[in-house]
Amino acid sequence: MPSETPSSKAAESPSSSASDAASAVITITDFKFKVPASVAPGATITIKNGDSQAHTVTSKSGGFDVKIDPNGTATMKAPDKAGSFDFVCTFHADMSSTLVVK
């Protein structure tokens, strides 16, 4: 009578540390971006808009352009190459920040 050994399956359990390390959050409140110190290349970035107006996270050099609805959430992928990427909100010209990928 064959039996499965739970210990062999436990040894193959997927590791979530790689995906946890590759995620980051940009928060928008009071018409200001709060950006992590840096993100990994290709990381998934969650953008949380706490304002009652829509915003964008739009790269000045191209590569990403995401609209976030009022009090909404969106995701984007960080650039695959390391560097500093200046971005703006296209709806509010005084909103700008820099995403550091390393």
C-alpha positions in Angstrom: 0.0 0.0 0.0 1.8 3.2 -1.2 1.8 6.2 1.1 2.9 9.8 0.6 5.5 11.3 3.0 4.4 14.8 4.1 8.0 15.6 4.8 9.1 15.4 1.2 6.3 17.8 0.2 7.2 20.2 2.9 10.7 20.4 1.6 9.3 21.5 -1.8 7.1 24.2 -0.4 7.4 27.4 -2.5 9.4 30.2 -0.9 7.6 33.6 -0.7 10.7 35.5 0.3 11.7 36.2 -3.4 8.3 37.7 -4.2 8.1 39.6 -0.9 11.5 41.2 -1.6 10.4 42.1 -5.2 7.4 44.2 -4.1 7.1 47.8 -3.0 4.5 50.5 -2.4 4.1 54.1 -3.5 1.6 56.0 -1.5 -0.1 59.2 -2.6 -1.6 61.5 0.1 -2.3 65.2 0.2 -1.0 65.5 -3.4 2.4 64.1 -2.5 4.2 60.9 -3.4 5.8 58.7 -0.7 8.3 56.5 -2.5 10.4 53.7 -1.1 14.1 54.4 -0.8 14.7 51.9 -3.7 13.1 49.0 -5.4 14.5 45.9 -7.2 14.6 45.8 -11.0 11.4 44.4 -12.3 9.7 44.6 -8.9 5.9 44.8 -8.7 5.0 48.2 -7.3 1.6 48.8 -5.7 0.4 52.4 -5.9 -2.2 53.5 -3.3 -4.0 56.8 -3.9 -5.4 58.2 -0.6 -6.6 61.4 -2.3 -10.1 62.2 -3.6 -8.7 63.0 -7.0 -7.1 60.8 -9.7 -3.3 60.9 -10.1 -0.8 59.4 -12.5 2.7 58.0 -12.0 4.2 58.9 -15.3 7.9 58.6 -16.1 9.5 61.7 -17.6 11.7 59.5 -19.9 9.0 57.0 -20.8 8.7 53.4 -19.6 5.7 53.7 -17.2 2.5 55.6 -17.1 -0.2 54.5 -14.6 -3.4 56.2 -13.7 -4.7 55.7 -10.2 -8.4 56.4 -9.5 -9.4 58.5 -6.4 -8.9 56.4 -3.3 -7.9 53.6 -5.5 -5.0 51.2 -6.0 -3.0 50.2 -9.1 0.1 48.2 -9.8 3.0 48.6 -12.1 6.3 46.9 -12.9 9.6 48.7 -12.0 12.0 49.2 -14.9 14.3 46.2 -15.4 17.4 48.3 -15.4 19.0 50.0 -12.4 18.8 53.8 -12.3 16.9 56.8 -11.1 13.6 57.5 -12.9 12.0 60.9 -12.4 8.2 60.8 -12.6 5.3 63.2 -12.4 1.5 63.3 -12.0 0.2 64.5 -15.4 -2.9 65.9 -13.8 -1.0 68.0 -11.2 2.3 69.5 -12.5 3.6 70.3 -9.0 3.6 66.6 -8.0 6.9 64.9 -8.8 9.3 62.3 -7.4 12.0 59.8 -8.3 11.9 56.0 -8.4 15.3 54.5 -7.6 15.9 51.0 -9.0 18.9 49.1 -7.7 
